Amino acid sequence: MTALTMEQQRRFDAGRETYRNLCQSCHQSDGRGQDARAPALIGGAFTIGPAEIPIRILLHGKEGALGLMPPVGRTLSDEQIAGVLTYVRREWGQTATPVDADAVKSVRAASSDRRGPWTDEELIRLIPR
């Protein structure tokens, strides 16, 4: 695993706090989720796949087998979303690429006309085969 740069580490640390305050109640401190409430964030294609997938989920929410992940894009800045995703993609032994605010800004702009949550089927199509 490539070490984080100083800037990425700062983002990771800030993301840990956002995770604790916003995500932990459903996804748990260890990222393992809760049965019938929130999926695990460890090893899942939506978590560690292309960064645009979890960015889309945070911006607009996701309807899936366990119900609705609420959208948080209106309440979090691009930097905050980048931080929490860098944290989730690099914590618990995961080695996915960190996320930066420019990537979030780009996805936010590209999906600005989105009016509802993403579905599993829509997001699966974004995973490279």
N, CA, C and O atoms as CSV, one atom per row, in Angstrom:
chain,resi,resn,atom,element,x,y,z
A,1,MET,N,N,0.851,-1.175,0.000
A,1,MET,CA,C,0.000,0.000,0.000
A,1,MET,C,C,0.895,1.236,0.000
A,1,MET,O,O,1.853,1.324,0.769
A,2,THR,N,N,0.576,2.171,-0.855
A,2,THR,CA,C,1.308,3.423,-0.934
A,2,THR,C,C,0.929,4.299,0.263
A,2,THR,O,O,-0.249,4.465,0.580
A,3,ALA,N,N,1.930,4.845,0.904
A,3,ALA,CA,C,1.679,5.720,2.052
A,3,ALA,C,C,0.960,6.990,1.601
A,3,ALA,O,O,1.133,7.456,0.474
A,4,LEU,N,N,0.168,7.527,2.488
A,4,LEU,CA,C,-0.514,8.789,2.208
A,4,LEU,C,C,0.465,9.949,2.269
A,4,LEU,O,O,1.394,9.945,3.076
A,5,THR,N,N,0.257,10.931,1.423
A,5,THR,CA,C,1.041,12.153,1.516
A,5,THR,C,C,0.599,12.904,2.776
A,5,THR,O,O,-0.373,12.514,3.423
A,6,MET,N,N,1.302,13.965,3.118
A,6,MET,CA,C,0.916,14.752,4.292
A,6,MET,C,C,-0.502,15.304,4.131
A,6,MET,O,O,-1.292,15.275,5.075
A,7,GLU,N,N,-0.823,15.804,2.941
A,7,GLU,CA,C,-2.154,16.355,2.678
A,7,GLU,C,C,-3.229,15.260,2.762
A,7,GLU,O,O,-4.303,15.483,3.321
A,8,GLN,N,N,-2.938,14.095,2.212
A,8,GLN,CA,C,-3.892,12.985,2.281
A,8,GLN,C,C,-4.076,12.506,3.717
A,8,GLN,O,O,-5.181,12.137,4.115
A,9,GLN,N,N,-3.001,12.512,4.490
A,9,GLN,CA,C,-3.108,12.122,5.899
A,9,GLN,C,C,-3.948,13.114,6.686
A,9,GLN,O,O,-4.728,12.722,7.554
A,10,ARG,N,N,-3.791,14.400,6.384
A,10,ARG,CA,C,-4.617,15.416,7.027
A,10,ARG,C,C,-6.082,15.188,6.684
A,10,ARG,O,O,-6.952,15.283,7.550
A,11,ARG,N,N,-6.351,14.886,5.416
A,11,ARG,CA,C,-7.721,14.623,4.972
A,11,ARG,C,C,-8.264,13.369,5.664
A,11,ARG,O,O,-9.411,13.358,6.109
A,12,PHE,N,N,-7.450,12.319,5.756
A,12,PHE,CA,C,-7.832,11.078,6.441
A,12,PHE,C,C,-8.213,11.368,7.891
A,12,PHE,O,O,-9.246,10.898,8.368
A,13,ASP,N,N,-7.384,12.137,8.586
A,13,ASP,CA,C,-7.643,12.452,9.998
A,13,ASP,C,C,-8.937,13.243,10.162
A,13,ASP,O,O,-9.724,12.966,11.068
A,14,ALA,N,N,-9.159,14.221,9.292
A,14,ALA,CA,C,-10.413,14.982,9.336
A,14,ALA,C,C,-11.592,14.072,8.999
A,14,ALA,O,O,-12.664,14.195,9.591
A,15,GLY,N,N,-11.395,13.169,8.057
A,15,GLY,CA,C,-12.434,12.229,7.667
A,15,GLY,C,C,-12.819,11.280,8.790
A,15,GLY,O,O,-13.979,10.886,8.906
A,16,ARG,N,N,-11.843,10.911,9.622
A,16,ARG,CA,C,-12.136,10.058,10.782
A,16,ARG,C,C,-13.149,10.738,11.694
A,16,ARG,O,O,-14.077,10.099,12.190
A,17,GLU,N,N,-12.967,12.029,11.912
A,17,GLU,CA,C,-13.900,12.773,12.769
A,17,GLU,C,C,-15.286,12.866,12.130
A,17,GLU,O,O,-16.296,12.702,12.814
A,18,THR,N,N,-15.335,13.123,10.846
A,18,THR,CA,C,-16.629,13.158,10.151
A,18,THR,C,C,-17.302,11.804,10.253
A,18,THR,O,O,-18.503,11.725,10.511
A,19,TYR,N,N,-16.544,10.742,10.053
A,19,TYR,CA,C,-17.099,9.386,10.155
A,19,TYR,C,C,-17.674,9.145,11.547
A,19,TYR,O,O,-18.797,8.659,11.683
A,20,ARG,N,N,-16.914,9.481,12.567
A,20,ARG,CA,C,-17.388,9.277,13.946
A,20,ARG,C,C,-18.685,10.040,14.214
A,20,ARG,O,O,-19.583,9.526,14.882
A,21,ASN,N,N,-18.783,11.248,13.702
A,21,ASN,CA,C,-19.939,12.092,13.967
A,21,ASN,C,C,-21.149,11.773,13.108
A,21,ASN,O,O,-22.279,12.001,13.539
A,22,LEU,N,N,-20.948,11.255,11.916
A,22,LEU,CA,C,-22.039,11.116,10.962
A,22,LEU,C,C,-22.338,9.672,10.560
A,22,LEU,O,O,-23.500,9.325,10.351
A,23,CYS,N,N,-21.338,8.846,10.450
A,23,CYS,CA,C,-21.500,7.522,9.836
A,23,CYS,C,C,-21.473,6.369,10.832
A,23,CYS,O,O,-22.103,5.335,10.610
A,24,GLN,N,N,-20.754,6.545,11.909
A,24,GLN,CA,C,-20.484,5.456,12.843
A,24,GLN,C,C,-21.746,4.853,13.458
A,24,GLN,O,O,-21.786,3.649,13.712
A,25,SER,N,N,-22.768,5.659,13.699
A,25,SER,CA,C,-23.965,5.130,14.350
A,25,SER,C,C,-24.612,4.023,13.528
A,25,SER,O,O,-25.217,3.116,14.100
A,26,CYS,N,N,-24.504,4.071,12.236
A,26,CYS,CA,C,-25.061,3.007,11.388
A,26,CYS,C,C,-24.003,1.990,10.959
A,26,CYS,O,O,-24.235,0.783,11.021
A,27,HIS,N,N,-22.845,2.480,10.524
A,27,HIS,CA,C,-21.825,1.588,9.965
A,27,HIS,C,C,-20.857,1.045,11.007
A,27,HIS,O,O,-20.004,0.219,10.681
A,28,GLN,N,N,-20.973,1.496,12.258
A,28,GLN,CA,C,-20.188,1.024,13.386
A,28,GLN,C,C,-18.736,1.519,13.340
A,28,GLN,O,O,-18.227,1.898,12.285
A,29,SER,N,N,-18.096,1.505,14.490
A,29,SER,CA,C,-16.725,2.016,14.591
A,29,SER,C,C,-15.741,1.166,13.802
A,29,SER,O,O,-14.679,1.648,13.407
A,30,ASP,N,N,-16.087,-0.097,13.570
A,30,ASP,CA,C,-15.202,-0.995,12.831
A,30,ASP,C,C,-15.594,-1.134,11.359
A,30,ASP,O,O,-15.007,-1.945,10.643
A,31,GLY,N,N,-16.575,-0.356,10.898
A,31,GLY,CA,C,-16.979,-0.388,9.502
A,31,GLY,C,C,-17.751,-1.618,9.081
A,31,GLY,O,O,-17.998,-1.818,7.892
A,32,ARG,N,N,-18.137,-2.448,10.041
A,32,ARG,CA,C,-18.801,-3.714,9.705
A,32,ARG,C,C,-20.315,-3.600,9.533
A,32,ARG,O,O,-20.973,-4.597,9.234
A,33,GLY,N,N,-20.874,-2.418,9.713
A,33,GLY,CA,C,-22.299,-2.218,9.480
A,33,GLY,C,C,-23.166,-2.912,10.515
A,33,GLY,O,O,-22.682,-3.378,11.547
A,34,GLN,N,N,-24.452,-2.971,10.218
A,34,GLN,CA,C,-25.422,-3.617,11.099
A,34,GLN,C,C,-26.411,-4.395,10.247
A,34,GLN,O,O,-26.878,-3.901,9.221
A,35,ASP,N,N,-26.728,-5.605,10.672
A,35,ASP,CA,C,-27.713,-6.406,9.953
A,35,ASP,C,C,-29.006,-5.633,9.810
A,35,ASP,O,O,-29.478,-5.015,10.764
A,36,ALA,N,N,-29.573,-5.666,8.627
A,36,ALA,CA,C,-30.852,-5.042,8.298
A,36,ALA,C,C,-30.881,-3.529,8.488
A,36,ALA,O,O,-31.956,-2.928,8.501
A,37,ARG,N,N,-29.701,-2.902,8.636
A,37,ARG,CA,C,-29.682,-1.444,8.797
A,37,ARG,C,C,-28.666,-0.752,7.892
A,37,ARG,O,O,-29.013,0.196,7.187
A,38,ALA,N,N,-27.430,-1.211,7.906
A,38,ALA,CA,C,-26.376,-0.563,7.119
A,38,ALA,C,C,-25.347,-1.609,6.706
A,38,ALA,O,O,-24.942,-2.439,7.520
A,39,PRO,N,N,-24.922,-1.574,5.444
A,39,PRO,CA,C,-23.949,-2.565,4.980
A,39,PRO,C,C,-22.554,-2.311,5.543
A,39,PRO,O,O,-22.224,-1.209,5.982
A,40,ALA,N,N,-21.763,-3.353,5.516
A,40,ALA,CA,C,-20.350,-3.223,5.872
A,40,ALA,C,C,-19.664,-2.350,4.827
A,40,ALA,O,O,-20.038,-2.353,3.655
A,41,LEU,N,N,-18.669,-1.615,5.264
A,41,LEU,CA,C,-17.891,-0.761,4.373
A,41,LEU,C,C,-16.543,-1.383,4.031
A,41,LEU,O,O,-15.718,-0.762,3.361
A,42,ILE,N,N,-16.325,-2.589,4.486
A,42,ILE,CA,C,-15.041,-3.256,4.301
A,42,ILE,C,C,-15.123,-4.200,3.104
A,42,ILE,O,O,-15.953,-5.108,3.067
A,43,GLY,N,N,-14.249,-3.968,2.128
A,43,GLY,CA,C,-14.123,-4.862,0.997
A,43,GLY,C,C,-15.196,-4.763,-0.065
A,43,GLY,O,O,-15.128,-5.472,-1.069
A,44,GLY,N,N,-16.176,-3.913,0.121
A,44,GLY,CA,C,-17.261,-3.821,-0.852
A,44,GLY,C,C,-16.880,-3.021,-2.084
A,44,GLY,O,O,-16.134,-2.046,-1.995
A,45,ALA,N,N,-17.392,-3.435,-3.226
A,45,ALA,CA,C,-17.079,-2.758,-4.489
A,45,ALA,C,C,-17.531,-1.301,-4.480
A,45,ALA,O,O,-16.896,-0.455,-5.108
A,46,PHE,N,N,-18.620,-1.000,-3.774
A,46,PHE,CA,C,-19.090,0.382,-3.732
A,46,PHE,C,C,-18.195,1.246,-2.846
A,46,PHE,O,O,-18.194,2.471,-2.977
A,47,THR,N,N,-17.442,0.629,-1.958
A,47,THR,CA,C,-16.553,1.371,-1.059
A,47,THR,C,C,-15.161,1.532,-1.654
A,47,THR,O,O,-14.609,2.632,-1.666
A,48,ILE,N,N,-14.600,0.445,-2.141
A,48,ILE,CA,C,-13.199,0.479,-2.571
A,48,ILE,C,C,-13.016,0.451,-4.076
A,48,ILE,O,O,-11.885,0.441,-4.562
A,49,GLY,N,N,-14.117,0.438,-4.823
A,49,GLY,CA,C,-14.035,0.513,-6.278
A,49,GLY,C,C,-13.707,1.923,-6.712
A,49,GLY,O,O,-13.134,2.693,-5.941
A,50,PRO,N,N,-14.065,2.275,-7.942
A,50,PRO,CA,C,-13.802,3.643,-8.411
A,50,PRO,C,C,-14.390,4.671,-7.443
A,50,PRO,O,O,-15.525,4.524,-6.990
A,51,ALA,N,N,-13.625,5.697,-7.131
A,51,ALA,CA,C,-14.037,6.692,-6.137
A,51,ALA,C,C,-15.343,7.381,-6.497
A,51,ALA,O,O,-16.057,7.846,-5.608
A,52,GLU,N,N,-15.671,7.457,-7.791
A,52,GLU,CA,C,-16.913,8.135,-8.166
A,52,GLU,C,C,-18.141,7.427,-7.599
A,52,GLU,O,O,-19.182,8.061,-7.425
A,53,ILE,N,N,-18.049,6.134,-7.309
A,53,ILE,CA,C,-19.205,5.408,-6.785
A,53,ILE,C,C,-19.550,5.854,-5.367
A,53,ILE,O,O,-20.680,6.288,-5.143
A,54,PRO,N,N,-18.634,5.772,-4.393
A,54,PRO,CA,C,-19.013,6.249,-3.065
A,54,PRO,C,C,-19.276,7.756,-3.022
A,54,PRO,O,O,-20.051,8.225,-2.189
A,55,ILE,N,N,-18.641,8.509,-3.908
A,55,ILE,CA,C,-18.941,9.942,-3.974
A,55,ILE,C,C,-20.408,10.126,-4.357
A,55,ILE,O,O,-21.118,10.917,-3.736
A,56,ARG,N,N,-20.855,9.410,-5.360
A,56,ARG,CA,C,-22.260,9.495,-5.790
A,56,ARG,C,C,-23.200,9.104,-4.654
A,56,ARG,O,O,-24.238,9.735,-4.455
A,57,ILE,N,N,-22.836,8.072,-3.915
A,57,ILE,CA,C,-23.687,7.611,-2.816
A,57,ILE,C,C,-23.809,8.695,-1.751
A,57,ILE,O,O,-24.910,8.979,-1.280
A,58,LEU,N,N,-22.697,9.299,-1.371
A,58,LEU,CA,C,-22.775,10.340,-0.347
A,58,LEU,C,C,-23.521,11.569,-0.850
A,58,LEU,O,O,-24.254,12.201,-0.088
A,59,LEU,N,N,-23.346,11.911,-2.104
A,59,LEU,CA,C,-24.021,13.093,-2.636
A,59,LEU,C,C,-25.533,12.925,-2.738
A,59,LEU,O,O,-26.286,13.844,-2.415
A,60,HIS,N,N,-25.979,11.745,-3.188
A,60,HIS,CA,C,-27.391,11.581,-3.522
A,60,HIS,C,C,-28.095,10.448,-2.790
A,60,HIS,O,O,-29.301,10.266,-2.957
A,61,GLY,N,N,-27.368,9.683,-1.984
A,61,GLY,CA,C,-27.973,8.564,-1.286
A,61,GLY,C,C,-28.023,7.322,-2.149
A,61,GLY,O,O,-27.662,7.346,-3.325
A,62,LYS,N,N,-28.484,6.221,-1.537
A,62,LYS,CA,C,-28.560,4.937,-2.248
A,62,LYS,C,C,-29.706,4.118,-1.688
A,62,LYS,O,O,-29.846,3.959,-0.475
A,63,GLU,N,N,-30.524,3.602,-2.597
A,63,GLU,CA,C,-31.552,2.640,-2.223
A,63,GLU,C,C,-31.004,1.266,-2.520
A,63,GLU,O,O,-30.538,0.997,-3.627
A,64,GLY,N,N,-31.060,0.385,-1.517
A,64,GLY,CA,C,-30.527,-0.951,-1.724
A,64,GLY,C,C,-31.248,-1.977,-0.882
A,64,GLY,O,O,-32.322,-1.721,-0.337
A,65,ALA,N,N,-30.646,-3.124,-0.788
A,65,ALA,CA,C,-31.248,-4.251,-0.076
A,65,ALA,C,C,-31.517,-3.933,1.392
A,65,ALA,O,O,-32.442,-4.490,1.983
A,66,LEU,N,N,-30.726,-3.050,1.984
A,66,LEU,CA,C,-30.896,-2.726,3.401
A,66,LEU,C,C,-31.651,-1.417,3.612
A,66,LEU,O,O,-31.658,-0.889,4.724
A,67,GLY,N,N,-32.271,-0.895,2.591
A,67,GLY,CA,C,-33.022,0.345,2.755
A,67,GLY,C,C,-32.315,1.522,2.125
A,67,GLY,O,O,-31.635,1.379,1.109
A,68,LEU,N,N,-32.474,2.674,2.722
A,68,LEU,CA,C,-31.979,3.915,2.140
A,68,LEU,C,C,-30.783,4.468,2.904
A,68,LEU,O,O,-30.832,4.652,4.120
A,69,MET,N,N,-29.717,4.726,2.169
A,69,MET,CA,C,-28.595,5.521,2.680
A,69,MET,C,C,-28.960,6.959,2.352
A,69,MET,O,O,-29.075,7.309,1.177
A,70,PRO,N,N,-29.145,7.801,3.363
A,70,PRO,CA,C,-29.575,9.174,3.074
A,70,PRO,C,C,-28.474,9.977,2.375
A,70,PRO,O,O,-27.290,9.738,2.612
A,71,PRO,N,N,-28.852,10.910,1.529
A,71,PRO,CA,C,-27.866,11.782,0.901
A,71,PRO,C,C,-27.322,12.771,1.929
A,71,PRO,O,O,-28.071,13.312,2.743
A,72,VAL,N,N,-26.038,12.995,1.882
A,72,VAL,CA,C,-25.432,13.975,2.789
A,72,VAL,C,C,-24.706,15.077,2.013
A,72,VAL,O,O,-24.046,15.932,2.603
A,73,GLY,N,N,-24.835,15.045,0.693
A,73,GLY,CA,C,-24.112,15.977,-0.170
A,73,GLY,C,C,-24.433,17.431,0.058
A,73,GLY,O,O,-23.582,18.293,-0.160
A,74,ARG,N,N,-25.646,17.723,0.492
A,74,ARG,CA,C,-26.007,19.126,0.721
A,74,ARG,C,C,-25.465,19.650,2.039
A,74,ARG,O,O,-25.346,20.861,2.227
A,75,THR,N,N,-25.137,18.752,2.948
A,75,THR,CA,C,-24.672,19.187,4.269
A,75,THR,C,C,-23.158,19.121,4.423
A,75,THR,O,O,-22.609,19.687,5.369
A,76,LEU,N,N,-22.480,18.439,3.507
A,76,LEU,CA,C,-21.025,18.315,3.588
A,76,LEU,C,C,-20.357,18.997,2.402
A,76,LEU,O,O,-20.869,18.968,1.282
A,77,SER,N,N,-19.228,19.599,2.659
A,77,SER,CA,C,-18.443,20.221,1.588
A,77,SER,C,C,-17.718,19.143,0.788
A,77,SER,O,O,-17.630,17.991,1.213
A,78,ASP,N,N,-17.206,19.529,-0.361
A,78,ASP,CA,C,-16.413,18.599,-1.165
A,78,ASP,C,C,-15.232,18.070,-0.356
A,78,ASP,O,O,-14.913,16.883,-0.428
A,79,GLU,N,N,-14.589,18.936,0.406
A,79,GLU,CA,C,-13.447,18.535,1.229
A,79,GLU,C,C,-13.869,17.540,2.315
A,79,GLU,O,O,-13.142,16.585,2.587
A,80,GLN,N,N,-15.025,17.749,2.934
A,80,GLN,CA,C,-15.494,16.821,3.967
A,80,GLN,C,C,-15.826,15.455,3.373
A,80,GLN,O,O,-15.516,14.426,3.971
A,81,ILE,N,N,-16.452,15.443,2.204
A,81,ILE,CA,C,-16.755,14.165,1.548
A,81,ILE,C,C,-15.457,13.467,1.167
A,81,ILE,O,O,-15.326,12.258,1.359
A,82,ALA,N,N,-14.503,14.208,0.631
A,82,ALA,CA,C,-13.201,13.622,0.283
A,82,ALA,C,C,-12.532,13.042,1.526
A,82,ALA,O,O,-11.929,11.971,1.464
A,83,GLY,N,N,-12.636,13.737,2.638
A,83,GLY,CA,C,-12.014,13.256,3.871
A,83,GLY,C,C,-12.635,11.984,4.381
A,83,GLY,O,O,-11.920,11.033,4.694
A,84,VAL,N,N,-13.952,11.939,4.474
A,84,VAL,CA,C,-14.591,10.745,5.019
A,84,VAL,C,C,-14.381,9.560,4.083
A,84,VAL,O,O,-14.227,8.431,4.547
A,85,LEU,N,N,-14.373,9.797,2.781
A,85,LEU,CA,C,-14.133,8.682,1.864
A,85,LEU,C,C,-12.676,8.234,1.880
A,85,LEU,O,O,-12.397,7.042,1.759
A,86,THR,N,N,-11.755,9.164,2.027
A,86,THR,CA,C,-10.351,8.758,2.185
A,86,THR,C,C,-10.212,7.892,3.422
A,86,THR,O,O,-9.530,6.868,3.393
A,87,TYR,N,N,-10.855,8.297,4.510
A,87,TYR,CA,C,-10.807,7.511,5.742
A,87,TYR,C,C,-11.387,6.110,5.525
A,87,TYR,O,O,-10.731,5.117,5.841
A,88,VAL,N,N,-12.581,6.023,5.000
A,88,VAL,CA,C,-13.246,4.721,4.823
A,88,VAL,C,C,-12.465,3.830,3.863
A,88,VAL,O,O,-12.383,2.621,4.078
A,89,ARG,N,N,-11.894,4.403,2.813
A,89,ARG,CA,C,-11.177,3.611,1.811
A,89,ARG,C,C,-9.783,3.196,2.276
A,89,ARG,O,O,-9.148,2.352,1.644
A,90,ARG,N,N,-9.295,3.789,3.388
A,90,ARG,CA,C,-7.946,3.464,3.876
A,90,ARG,C,C,-7.917,2.889,5.292
A,90,ARG,O,O,-6.854,2.486,5.764
A,91,GLU,N,N,-9.041,2.844,5.968
A,91,GLU,CA,C,-9.103,2.314,7.332
A,91,GLU,C,C,-9.408,0.822,7.286
A,91,GLU,O,O,-9.785,0.294,6.240
A,92,TRP,N,N,-9.249,0.154,8.402
A,92,TRP,CA,C,-9.599,-1.268,8.575
A,92,TRP,C,C,-8.848,-2.173,7.591
A,92,TRP,O,O,-9.381,-3.184,7.132
A,93,GLY,N,N,-7.601,-1.795,7.273
A,93,GLY,CA,C,-6.783,-2.605,6.386
A,93,GLY,C,C,-7.058,-2.416,4.903
A,93,GLY,O,O,-6.480,-3.121,4.076
A,94,GLN,N,N,-7.919,-1.490,4.556
A,94,GLN,CA,C,-8.228,-1.273,3.143
A,94,GLN,C,C,-7.148,-0.416,2.491
A,94,GLN,O,O,-6.516,0.408,3.152
A,95,THR,N,N,-6.941,-0.616,1.197
A,95,THR,CA,C,-5.843,0.041,0.498
A,95,THR,C,C,-6.301,0.797,-0.751
A,95,THR,O,O,-5.504,1.026,-1.662
A,96,ALA,N,N,-7.565,1.183,-0.800
A,96,ALA,CA,C,-8.070,1.915,-1.968
A,96,ALA,C,C,-7.446,3.301,-2.039
A,96,ALA,O,O,-6.905,3.809,-1.058
A,97,THR,N,N,-7.532,3.888,-3.197
A,97,THR,CA,C,-6.957,5.216,-3.394
A,97,THR,C,C,-7.683,6.253,-2.549
A,97,THR,O,O,-8.893,6.154,-2.342
A,98,PRO,N,N,-6.945,7.248,-2.059
A,98,PRO,CA,C,-7.589,8.351,-1.351
A,98,PRO,C,C,-8.428,9.173,-2.333
A,98,PRO,O,O,-8.296,9.036,-3.549
A,99,VAL,N,N,-9.281,10.017,-1.787
A,99,VAL,CA,C,-10.170,10.853,-2.595
A,99,VAL,C,C,-9.828,12.314,-2.324
A,99,VAL,O,O,-9.569,12.693,-1.181
A,100,ASP,N,N,-9.827,13.130,-3.371
A,100,ASP,CA,C,-9.583,14.556,-3.149
A,100,ASP,C,C,-10.830,15.367,-3.493
A,100,ASP,O,O,-11.748,14.884,-4.156
A,101,ALA,N,N,-10.833,16.597,-3.029
A,101,ALA,CA,C,-12.000,17.464,-3.190
A,101,ALA,C,C,-12.313,17.742,-4.656
A,101,ALA,O,O,-13.477,17.940,-5.004
A,102,ASP,N,N,-11.298,17.760,-5.524
A,102,ASP,CA,C,-11.556,17.991,-6.947
A,102,ASP,C,C,-12.380,16.869,-7.552
A,102,ASP,O,O,-13.239,17.119,-8.397
A,103,ALA,N,N,-12.128,15.624,-7.127
A,103,ALA,CA,C,-12.919,14.493,-7.620
A,103,ALA,C,C,-14.370,14.637,-7.178
A,103,ALA,O,O,-15.286,14.377,-7.957
A,104,VAL,N,N,-14.582,15.047,-5.940
A,104,VAL,CA,C,-15.946,15.237,-5.431
A,104,VAL,C,C,-16.627,16.358,-6.203
A,104,VAL,O,O,-17.782,16.229,-6.609
A,105,LYS,N,N,-15.914,17.446,-6.402
A,105,LYS,CA,C,-16.476,18.591,-7.137
A,105,LYS,C,C,-16.896,18.170,-8.545
A,105,LYS,O,O,-17.954,18.575,-9.028
A,106,SER,N,N,-16.069,17.362,-9.197
A,106,SER,CA,C,-16.356,16.901,-10.551
A,106,SER,C,C,-17.612,16.027,-10.595
A,106,SER,O,O,-18.471,16.215,-11.457
A,107,VAL,N,N,-17.717,15.081,-9.674
A,107,VAL,CA,C,-18.895,14.209,-9.634
A,107,VAL,C,C,-20.127,15.009,-9.242
A,107,VAL,O,O,-21.213,14.775,-9.772
A,108,ARG,N,N,-19.969,15.945,-8.323
A,108,ARG,CA,C,-21.097,16.792,-7.920
A,108,ARG,C,C,-21.644,17.547,-9.142
A,108,ARG,O,O,-22.857,17.610,-9.344
A,109,ALA,N,N,-20.753,18.112,-9.946
A,109,ALA,CA,C,-21.178,18.854,-11.130
A,109,ALA,C,C,-21.821,17.922,-12.170
A,109,ALA,O,O,-22.849,18.254,-12.761
A,110,ALA,N,N,-21.208,16.764,-12.380
A,110,ALA,CA,C,-21.714,15.829,-13.388
A,110,ALA,C,C,-23.068,15.235,-13.017
A,110,ALA,O,O,-23.822,14.817,-13.896
A,111,SER,N,N,-23.381,15.195,-11.731
A,111,SER,CA,C,-24.639,14.580,-11.294
A,111,SER,C,C,-25.580,15.601,-10.662
A,111,SER,O,O,-26.466,15.237,-9.889
A,112,SER,N,N,-25.388,16.870,-10.989
A,112,SER,CA,C,-26.174,17.934,-10.355
A,112,SER,C,C,-27.661,17.855,-10.669
A,112,SER,O,O,-28.477,18.395,-9.923
A,113,ASP,N,N,-28.020,17.197,-11.751
A,113,ASP,CA,C,-29.438,17.079,-12.102
A,113,ASP,C,C,-30.095,15.847,-11.477
A,113,ASP,O,O,-31.279,15.592,-11.700
A,114,ARG,N,N,-29.346,15.102,-10.711
A,114,ARG,CA,C,-29.872,13.895,-10.052
A,114,ARG,C,C,-30.893,14.313,-9.002
A,114,ARG,O,O,-30.628,15.214,-8.206
A,115,ARG,N,N,-32.045,13.674,-8.993
A,115,ARG,CA,C,-33.113,14.048,-8.058
A,115,ARG,C,C,-33.462,12.958,-7.059
A,115,ARG,O,O,-34.262,13.195,-6.154
A,116,GLY,N,N,-32.894,11.787,-7.195
A,116,GLY,CA,C,-33.205,10.707,-6.262
A,116,GLY,C,C,-31.977,9.901,-5.942
A,116,GLY,O,O,-30.918,10.125,-6.528
A,117,PRO,N,N,-32.096,8.963,-5.019
A,117,PRO,CA,C,-30.955,8.129,-4.654
A,117,PRO,C,C,-30.567,7.177,-5.782
A,117,PRO,O,O,-31.383,6.829,-6.636
A,118,TRP,N,N,-29.322,6.773,-5.763
A,118,TRP,CA,C,-28.830,5.782,-6.715
A,118,TRP,C,C,-29.360,4.413,-6.317
A,118,TRP,O,O,-29.664,4.171,-5.149
A,119,THR,N,N,-29.466,3.530,-7.281
A,119,THR,CA,C,-29.829,2.141,-6.994
A,119,THR,C,C,-28.580,1.276,-7.125
A,119,THR,O,O,-27.600,1.667,-7.758
A,120,ASP,N,N,-28.634,0.104,-6.519
A,120,ASP,CA,C,-27.513,-0.834,-6.655
A,120,ASP,C,C,-27.221,-1.106,-8.127
A,120,ASP,O,O,-26.062,-1.134,-8.540
A,121,GLU,N,N,-28.275,-1.305,-8.917
A,121,GLU,CA,C,-28.101,-1.638,-10.329
A,121,GLU,C,C,-27.367,-0.527,-11.088
A,121,GLU,O,O,-26.494,-0.805,-11.910
A,122,GLU,N,N,-27.723,0.720,-10.812
A,122,GLU,CA,C,-27.050,1.835,-11.476
A,122,GLU,C,C,-25.571,1.885,-11.093
A,122,GLU,O,O,-24.710,2.118,-11.941
A,123,LEU,N,N,-25.292,1.669,-9.836
A,123,LEU,CA,C,-23.900,1.760,-9.358
A,123,LEU,C,C,-23.063,0.581,-9.833
A,123,LEU,O,O,-21.877,0.738,-10.123
A,124,ILE,N,N,-23.665,-0.588,-9.915
A,124,ILE,CA,C,-22.932,-1.771,-10.406
A,124,ILE,C,C,-22.420,-1.528,-11.823
A,124,ILE,O,O,-21.330,-1.975,-12.179
A,125,ARG,N,N,-23.204,-0.824,-12.622
A,125,ARG,CA,C,-22.778,-0.537,-14.007
A,125,ARG,C,C,-21.528,0.340,-14.070
A,125,ARG,O,O,-20.868,0.390,-15.107
A,126,LEU,N,N,-21.192,1.031,-12.978
A,126,LEU,CA,C,-20.007,1.892,-12.950
A,126,LEU,C,C,-18.731,1.148,-12.575
A,126,LEU,O,O,-17.637,1.707,-12.660
A,127,ILE,N,N,-18.864,-0.096,-12.167
A,127,ILE,CA,C,-17.700,-0.883,-11.754
A,127,ILE,C,C,-17.045,-1.484,-13.006
A,127,ILE,O,O,-17.710,-2.176,-13.776
A,128,PRO,N,N,-15.762,-1.225,-13.210
A,128,PRO,CA,C,-15.078,-1.789,-14.392
A,128,PRO,C,C,-15.122,-3.314,-14.364
A,128,PRO,O,O,-14.986,-3.932,-13.308
A,129,ARG,N,N,-15.307,-3.891,-15.504
A,129,ARG,CA,C,-15.356,-5.355,-15.622
A,129,ARG,C,C,-13.992,-5.898,-15.983
A,129,ARG,O,O,-13.829,-7.110,-16.127
